[in-house]
Amino acid sequence: MIPLNQAVQASPVLSGITQRIQQSQQMLATILPLLPAALRQQVWAGPLDGTSWCLFVGNPAVGTKLRQLSPTLLAALRQSGMGVEQLRLKVRTRF
């Protein structure tokens, strides 16, 4: 039996998914310092789909604040070399 790590690397589909997850986490690390401290625990990285990135938020108020901050967040992502043109925000339901 081959280890999971090798199986993921050997599969183009799984490898691509892994890369998108890692990029989404890197993008979250890029924007977290720009968020007010009280909101940082209410934001989670979501799926990356081409040039659109989804962020999960803890409640609608956090989503509203992130919409206000969207231009700043997108500028920081572009400056970091991440090709994101759109942020999508989804209120996180129970996980």
Secondary structure by P-SEA (a helix, b strand, c coil): cccaaaaaaacaaaaaaaaaaaaaaaaaaacccccccccccccccccccccbbbbbbccaaaaaaaaaaaaaaaaaaaaacccccbbbbbccccc
